[in-house]
Amino acid sequence: MKKFHPAIFLIFLSISLPIQGADSSGDYGSISDYLDSIYGIDENAGLTAFPVLNVPMGGRSEGMASAYAAVADDISFIEHNPAGSSMLSRSEMAFFHNNWIADTKVEGIVFGSRVKNLGLSGAAKWLYTPFTEYNLYGERVSKGYYSEAVAILNASYNFLAGYYFSGLSLGINLKGAFRFVPDFTDMDDKIIAGSGRTQSAAMGMADIGLLTRFDMLKGYYSRERNTSVAFVARNLGPPALDDPLPTVFCTGISYKPIRPLLFALDFSVPLNLVDPKLSEKPYFSFGTSVTVTKFLSMRAGLLFKSGGFRVVAGSAISLNKISMDINYSMDLLTQMQPLNRISLGVRFDLGDQGRQSIENRVNVLYLAGLDSYSQGRFQDAKQNWEDALDLDPSFDPARESLKVLNNAEALEQRIEEMQRLNF
């Protein structure tokens, strides 16, 4: 492995691992000690490059402790399951600010939209943290910002989508990441020109995701599916300066027993593609979301990871076409501070390209067809159902009704022909 400057290693460590900010003799430290005695410390934590890939931008997904691979129903899908874009109900744009640990900040912008069964999205994410180097006398000899940036292009397609089956969505994220390291000093406290460039890096990678939805033990009436399952492989790519990317394979499930309440569970298996023996331990996250009123929702989550337990709580307020998300995250190994670990997000609803209007029109035409059929006006019924299929070819009830009507007409014609033959 190439030589890595100690200052850079400390930056990686501060971002990737929880900070020991509490006295282990106190109650707060006792919690972490107890959890460590059960789950143990992961000796392979923090060995991967580009920590920005592990830090969430914010939004609903962070409020559910990143248990979002199977939920993926808003713009937060971009970091958790690339298959989510082809199942978005509405186009969205969002801006995020995350006040992470050790003076580390994360900024993000995401846009996502869907045209029929094709989803397209894009995102940009920037992590930065102060970089200050001191000599043995406590004098500052170098300063700047360590930063990482990620650009994401997303596409997904929903195969076999219909009225009874929501389809199987396959998605991919193509990601480019860049790491910038400021210049640092030599043993004589002199800045080495271009030294930061030797530790800076650029890398490409990809995410692949599968997502499907269906009904199971559903306690409410809606065309919305209440259960989802997903499989995702994130950060697939070659190493950066011999350091592996934080590649993770994740399986997720979400379940909504009643309309306001959602549960989600993700199980993740990290894989070190350079040396699999140095892979981190598997971990899982659990999240829940509750719709309190039409404009207010609450969420909470737990992430169980060796040496990195996380508790998250958050809420969202929706005002017309704008939603505001706020989350507070706390690692059980860090101190509780009111302004640290706060993330803010603003989401803009850009509409659904008329999908809801089309759905309403299709329902009206279908019911009108049923009414005409019950009154014996078969031609009117046929016309209504054909018009419904013109608007939405996947509306299977209209297709089934037409099949019944056509079969009935064929049978009636056959009977008439037989009667003519008899006479």
C-alpha positions as CSV (number, residue, x, y, z in Angstrom):
1,M,0.0,0.0,0.0
2,K,1.2,3.5,-0.8
3,K,2.5,5.8,2.0
4,F,-0.3,7.6,3.7
5,H,0.4,10.8,5.7
6,P,-0.6,10.5,9.4
7,A,-2.6,13.7,9.2
8,I,-4.8,12.2,6.5
9,F,-5.3,9.0,8.5
10,L,-6.6,11.1,11.4
11,I,-9.1,12.8,9.1
12,F,-10.3,9.5,7.9
13,L,-10.6,8.2,11.4
14,S,-12.5,11.2,12.7
15,I,-15.1,10.8,9.9
16,S,-15.4,7.0,9.8
17,L,-15.5,6.2,13.5
18,P,-17.5,7.4,16.5
19,I,-15.7,9.8,18.8
20,Q,-14.9,8.8,22.4
21,G,-16.4,12.0,23.8
22,A,-17.9,10.7,27.1
23,D,-16.3,9.5,30.3
24,S,-16.5,5.7,30.3
25,S,-17.0,5.8,34.0
26,G,-20.3,7.7,33.7
27,D,-23.7,6.3,32.7
28,Y,-23.2,7.4,29.1
29,G,-19.9,5.6,28.8
30,S,-21.4,2.5,30.5
31,I,-24.0,2.2,27.7
32,S,-21.3,2.0,25.1
33,D,-19.2,-0.4,27.2
34,Y,-22.2,-2.6,27.6
35,L,-23.0,-2.6,23.9
36,D,-19.4,-3.3,23.0
37,S,-19.3,-6.3,25.4
38,I,-22.2,-7.7,23.4
39,Y,-21.3,-6.8,19.8
40,G,-17.6,-6.2,20.1
41,I,-15.4,-3.6,18.4
42,D,-14.9,-4.0,14.6
43,E,-11.2,-3.9,14.1
44,N,-11.7,-3.5,10.3
45,A,-13.8,-0.3,10.6
46,G,-12.4,2.8,8.9
47,L,-10.2,0.9,6.4
48,T,-12.1,2.1,3.3
49,A,-11.7,5.2,1.2
50,F,-14.1,8.0,0.6
51,P,-16.0,8.3,3.9
52,V,-18.4,10.6,2.2
53,L,-20.1,7.5,0.8
54,N,-21.0,6.4,4.3
55,V,-22.4,9.8,5.6
56,P,-26.1,10.3,4.7
57,M,-27.2,13.6,3.2
58,G,-30.3,13.7,5.3
59,G,-34.1,13.5,4.7
60,R,-36.5,10.8,5.5
61,S,-34.0,8.0,5.0
62,E,-31.6,9.4,7.7
63,G,-34.6,9.8,10.0
64,M,-35.2,6.0,9.6
65,A,-31.5,5.3,10.4
66,S,-30.8,4.5,6.7
67,A,-33.3,1.5,6.7
68,Y,-34.5,2.6,3.3
69,A,-33.5,0.1,0.6
70,A,-37.0,-1.2,0.4
71,V,-38.8,2.0,1.2
72,A,-37.2,4.2,-1.5
73,D,-40.4,6.2,-2.1
74,D,-39.0,9.7,-2.2
75,I,-35.9,11.5,-3.3
76,S,-33.8,9.9,-0.5
77,F,-33.7,6.7,-2.6
78,I,-30.6,8.0,-4.4
79,E,-28.2,6.9,-1.6
80,H,-30.0,3.6,-0.7
81,N,-31.5,2.0,-3.8
82,P,-31.1,3.2,-7.4
83,A,-34.2,1.2,-8.4
84,G,-36.4,3.7,-6.5
85,S,-36.6,6.3,-9.3
86,S,-38.8,4.3,-11.6
87,M,-41.4,4.0,-8.8
88,L,-41.4,7.6,-7.7
89,S,-45.0,9.0,-7.4
90,R,-43.9,12.6,-8.0
91,S,-40.9,14.5,-9.3
92,E,-38.8,16.1,-6.6
93,M,-35.8,18.4,-6.0
94,A,-34.2,18.6,-2.6
95,F,-31.4,20.4,-0.8
96,F,-29.7,19.0,2.3
97,H,-27.3,20.2,5.0
98,N,-25.9,17.7,7.5
99,N,-23.9,18.9,10.5
100,W,-22.0,15.6,11.0
101,I,-19.2,14.9,13.6
102,A,-15.8,16.5,14.2
103,D,-16.8,19.8,12.5
104,T,-17.6,17.8,9.4
105,K,-20.4,19.1,7.1
106,V,-22.2,17.5,4.2
107,E,-24.1,19.4,1.6
108,G,-26.3,17.8,-1.0
109,I,-28.6,18.4,-3.9
110,V,-30.9,15.8,-5.6
111,F,-33.3,15.8,-8.5
112,G,-35.5,12.8,-9.5
113,S,-38.3,12.3,-12.0
114,R,-40.2,9.5,-13.7
115,V,-41.7,9.1,-17.2
116,K,-44.0,6.1,-17.3
117,N,-41.8,3.2,-16.2
118,L,-38.5,5.0,-16.6
119,G,-36.9,6.9,-13.7
120,L,-34.0,9.4,-14.1
121,S,-32.2,11.2,-11.4
122,G,-29.1,13.1,-10.5
123,A,-27.3,14.2,-7.3
124,A,-24.2,15.9,-6.0
125,K,-22.8,15.6,-2.5
126,W,-19.9,17.4,-0.8
127,L,-18.2,16.6,2.5
128,Y,-15.7,19.0,4.0
129,T,-13.9,19.3,7.3
130,P,-11.2,21.8,8.6
131,F,-7.6,20.7,8.2
132,T,-5.1,22.4,10.5
133,E,-1.6,21.2,11.1
134,Y,0.4,22.2,14.2
135,N,4.1,21.7,15.0
136,L,5.6,20.5,18.2
137,Y,5.4,24.1,19.7
138,G,1.6,24.4,19.0
139,E,2.2,26.8,16.1
140,R,-0.1,26.4,13.1
141,V,1.9,25.6,10.1
142,S,-0.7,24.5,7.6
143,K,-4.5,24.9,7.2
144,G,-7.2,24.3,4.7
145,Y,-10.1,22.0,4.1
146,Y,-10.1,18.3,3.5
147,S,-13.1,17.6,1.2
148,E,-14.7,14.9,-0.8
149,A,-17.3,15.2,-3.5
150,V,-19.6,12.7,-5.3
151,A,-21.7,13.1,-8.4
152,I,-24.4,10.6,-9.2
153,L,-26.3,9.8,-12.4
154,N,-29.3,7.4,-11.9
155,A,-31.5,5.5,-14.2
156,S,-34.0,2.7,-13.5
157,Y,-36.8,0.9,-15.3
158,N,-39.8,-0.9,-13.9
159,F,-40.5,-4.2,-15.7
160,L,-43.8,-6.0,-15.9
161,A,-45.7,-3.2,-14.1
162,G,-49.5,-3.6,-14.1
163,Y,-52.6,-3.2,-12.0
164,Y,-52.1,-6.3,-9.9
165,F,-48.3,-6.4,-9.9
166,S,-46.3,-3.2,-9.2
167,G,-43.4,-4.6,-11.3
168,L,-39.8,-5.4,-10.7
169,S,-37.6,-2.3,-10.8
170,L,-33.9,-2.5,-11.8
171,G,-31.8,0.5,-11.3
172,I,-28.2,1.7,-11.5
173,N,-26.2,4.6,-10.1
174,L,-23.0,5.7,-11.9
175,K,-20.9,7.6,-9.4
176,G,-17.8,9.7,-9.6
177,A,-15.9,10.7,-6.4
178,F,-13.1,13.1,-5.9
179,R,-11.0,13.6,-2.7
180,F,-9.0,16.8,-2.1
181,V,-6.3,16.9,0.5
182,P,-4.5,20.3,1.4
183,D,-0.7,20.5,1.3
184,F,1.0,19.4,4.5
185,T,4.5,20.0,5.9
186,D,7.8,18.2,6.1
187,M,9.9,17.4,9.2
188,D,11.1,21.1,9.2
189,D,7.6,22.5,9.3
190,K,7.8,23.7,5.7
191,I,4.8,23.1,3.4
192,I,5.6,20.6,0.7
193,A,4.2,22.0,-2.5
194,G,1.9,19.5,-4.2
195,S,2.0,17.1,-1.2
196,G,-1.8,17.1,-0.9
197,R,-2.1,16.2,-4.5
198,T,-0.3,12.9,-3.9
199,Q,-3.0,11.9,-1.4
200,S,-5.9,13.3,-3.5
201,A,-7.8,10.8,-5.6
202,A,-10.6,10.4,-8.1
203,M,-12.6,7.2,-8.6
204,G,-15.6,5.8,-10.4
205,M,-18.1,3.3,-9.0
206,A,-21.6,2.0,-9.4
207,D,-24.7,0.9,-7.4
208,I,-27.1,-1.7,-8.6
209,G,-30.5,-2.2,-7.0
210,L,-33.7,-4.3,-7.3
211,L,-37.1,-3.4,-5.9
212,T,-40.6,-4.8,-5.9
213,R,-43.8,-4.1,-4.0
214,F,-46.8,-6.2,-3.2
215,D,-49.7,-6.5,-0.7
216,M,-49.4,-8.7,2.4
217,L,-51.7,-8.6,5.5
218,K,-53.0,-5.2,4.5
219,G,-55.2,-3.4,7.0
220,Y,-56.5,-0.7,4.7
221,Y,-57.9,-0.2,1.2
222,S,-55.6,1.5,-1.3
223,R,-53.9,0.7,-4.7
224,E,-50.7,1.5,-2.9
225,R,-48.7,-1.7,-2.1
226,N,-48.0,-2.1,1.6
227,T,-44.9,-4.4,1.4
228,S,-41.6,-4.0,-0.4
229,V,-38.4,-6.0,-0.7
230,A,-35.1,-4.9,-2.1
231,F,-31.6,-6.0,-2.9
232,V,-28.8,-3.5,-3.4
233,A,-25.1,-3.6,-4.1
234,R,-23.5,-0.2,-3.4
235,N,-20.1,1.3,-4.2
236,L,-18.8,-1.4,-6.6
237,G,-15.5,-0.3,-8.0
238,P,-11.7,-0.6,-7.9
239,P,-9.6,0.7,-5.0
240,A,-8.5,4.3,-4.6
241,L,-4.8,4.6,-4.0
242,D,-4.9,0.9,-2.9
243,D,-7.6,1.6,-0.4
244,P,-10.9,-0.3,-1.0
245,L,-14.2,1.5,-1.5
246,P,-16.9,0.9,1.2
247,T,-18.7,-1.8,-0.9
248,V,-21.9,-3.1,0.8
249,F,-24.5,-5.7,-0.1
250,C,-27.9,-4.9,1.4
251,T,-31.2,-6.7,1.7
252,G,-34.2,-4.7,2.9
253,I,-37.9,-5.1,3.7
254,S,-40.6,-2.6,4.5
255,Y,-44.1,-3.1,5.7
256,K,-47.1,-0.8,6.3
257,P,-49.8,-2.7,8.3
258,I,-52.0,0.4,8.5
259,R,-52.0,3.5,6.4
260,P,-50.1,5.9,8.8
261,L,-47.5,3.4,10.0
262,L,-44.4,2.1,8.2
263,F,-41.7,-0.2,9.4
264,A,-38.4,-1.0,7.6
265,L,-35.4,-3.3,8.2
266,D,-32.1,-3.4,6.3
267,F,-29.4,-6.0,6.7
268,S,-26.0,-5.0,5.3
269,V,-22.9,-7.0,4.6
270,P,-19.7,-5.0,3.9
271,L,-17.2,-6.5,1.6
272,N,-13.6,-5.4,1.2
273,L,-12.9,-6.1,-2.5
274,V,-9.1,-5.8,-2.0
275,D,-8.9,-8.3,0.9
276,P,-12.2,-9.9,1.9
277,K,-10.7,-11.0,5.2
278,L,-10.5,-7.3,6.2
279,S,-14.3,-6.8,5.6
280,E,-16.3,-5.1,8.3
281,K,-18.8,-7.0,10.3
282,P,-22.4,-7.2,9.0
283,Y,-24.9,-4.8,10.6
284,F,-28.6,-3.9,10.4
285,S,-30.8,-0.9,10.8
286,F,-34.4,-0.6,11.8
287,G,-36.6,2.4,11.1
288,T,-40.2,3.5,11.5
289,S,-42.2,6.4,10.1
290,V,-45.6,7.7,11.3
291,T,-47.9,10.1,9.5
292,V,-49.5,12.1,12.3
293,T,-51.5,14.5,10.1
294,K,-51.6,15.4,6.5
295,F,-48.8,17.9,7.0
296,L,-46.7,16.3,9.8
297,S,-44.8,13.0,10.0
298,M,-42.4,11.6,12.5
299,R,-39.7,9.0,12.1
300,A,-37.1,7.2,14.3
301,G,-34.5,4.6,13.8
302,L,-31.7,2.5,15.2
303,L,-28.5,1.4,13.5
304,F,-26.8,-1.6,15.1
305,K,-23.1,-1.7,14.0
306,S,-20.1,-2.9,15.9
307,G,-18.5,0.2,17.4
308,G,-21.0,2.5,15.8
309,F,-24.5,2.3,17.2
310,R,-26.7,5.1,16.1
311,V,-30.0,6.5,17.3
312,V,-32.0,8.9,15.0
313,A,-35.2,10.8,15.4
314,G,-36.7,13.3,13.0
315,S,-39.8,14.9,11.6
316,A,-41.1,16.4,8.4
317,I,-43.5,19.3,7.8
318,S,-45.2,19.5,4.4
319,L,-46.6,22.9,3.3
320,N,-48.3,22.8,-0.1
321,K,-45.4,21.9,-2.5
322,I,-42.6,22.2,0.0
323,S,-41.5,19.8,2.7
324,M,-38.9,20.5,5.5
325,D,-37.1,17.6,7.1
326,I,-35.1,17.8,10.3
327,N,-33.2,14.9,11.9
328,Y,-31.1,14.4,15.0
329,S,-28.6,11.6,15.1
330,M,-26.6,10.3,18.1
331,D,-24.0,7.7,18.2
332,L,-23.9,6.0,21.6
333,L,-20.2,6.6,21.8
334,T,-20.4,10.4,21.4
335,Q,-21.6,13.2,23.6
336,M,-25.1,14.6,23.4
337,Q,-24.8,18.1,22.0
338,P,-27.8,20.1,20.9
339,L,-26.3,21.4,17.6
340,N,-24.2,18.5,16.5
341,R,-25.6,15.7,14.3
342,I,-28.5,17.9,13.0
343,S,-29.5,17.6,9.4
344,L,-31.8,19.8,7.5
345,G,-33.5,19.2,4.2
346,V,-35.9,21.1,1.9
347,R,-37.8,19.1,-0.7
348,F,-39.8,20.6,-3.6
349,D,-42.7,18.8,-5.1
350,L,-42.5,19.3,-8.9
351,G,-45.7,17.4,-9.7
352,D,-46.5,14.0,-11.1
353,Q,-46.7,14.8,-14.8
354,G,-50.5,14.4,-14.7
355,R,-50.4,10.7,-13.5
356,Q,-53.0,11.2,-10.7
357,S,-55.3,13.0,-13.1
358,I,-55.0,10.2,-15.6
359,E,-55.6,7.6,-12.8
360,N,-58.8,9.4,-11.7
361,R,-60.0,9.6,-15.3
362,V,-59.4,5.9,-15.9
363,N,-61.3,5.1,-12.7
364,V,-64.3,7.2,-13.9
365,L,-64.3,5.5,-17.3
366,Y,-64.1,2.0,-15.8
367,L,-67.0,2.7,-13.4
368,A,-69.0,4.2,-16.2
369,G,-68.4,1.1,-18.3
370,L,-69.6,-1.1,-15.4
371,D,-72.8,1.0,-15.1
372,S,-73.4,0.8,-18.9
373,Y,-72.9,-3.0,-18.8
374,S,-75.3,-3.5,-16.0
375,Q,-78.0,-1.6,-18.0
376,G,-77.4,-3.6,-21.2
377,R,-75.7,-0.8,-23.1
378,F,-72.8,-3.0,-24.2
379,Q,-71.4,-0.7,-26.9
380,D,-71.2,2.2,-24.4
381,A,-69.5,-0.1,-21.9
382,K,-67.0,-1.3,-24.5
383,Q,-66.2,2.3,-25.5
384,N,-65.6,3.4,-21.9
385,W,-63.2,0.5,-21.2
386,E,-61.3,1.0,-24.5
387,D,-60.9,4.7,-23.6
388,A,-59.6,3.7,-20.2
389,L,-57.0,1.4,-21.8
390,D,-55.9,4.1,-24.2
391,L,-55.1,6.3,-21.2
392,D,-53.5,3.5,-19.1
393,P,-52.7,0.3,-21.0
394,S,-51.7,-1.4,-17.7
395,F,-55.2,-1.0,-16.2
396,D,-56.0,-4.8,-16.2
397,P,-59.7,-4.5,-14.8
398,A,-60.7,-2.7,-18.0
399,R,-59.0,-5.3,-20.2
400,E,-60.6,-8.2,-18.3
401,S,-64.0,-6.5,-18.6
402,L,-63.5,-6.1,-22.3
403,K,-62.6,-9.8,-22.6
404,V,-65.8,-10.8,-20.7
405,L,-67.9,-8.5,-23.0
406,N,-66.3,-9.8,-26.2
407,N,-66.8,-13.4,-25.1
408,A,-70.4,-12.6,-24.3
409,E,-70.9,-11.0,-27.7
410,A,-69.2,-14.0,-29.4
411,L,-71.4,-16.4,-27.5
412,E,-74.6,-14.4,-28.4
413,Q,-73.6,-14.4,-32.0
414,R,-73.0,-18.2,-31.9
415,I,-76.4,-18.8,-30.4
416,E,-78.0,-16.6,-33.1
417,E,-76.3,-18.5,-35.8
418,M,-77.4,-21.8,-34.4
419,Q,-81.0,-20.6,-34.2
420,R,-80.9,-19.6,-37.8
421,L,-79.6,-23.0,-38.8
422,N,-82.5,-24.7,-36.9
423,F,-85.0,-22.7,-38.8
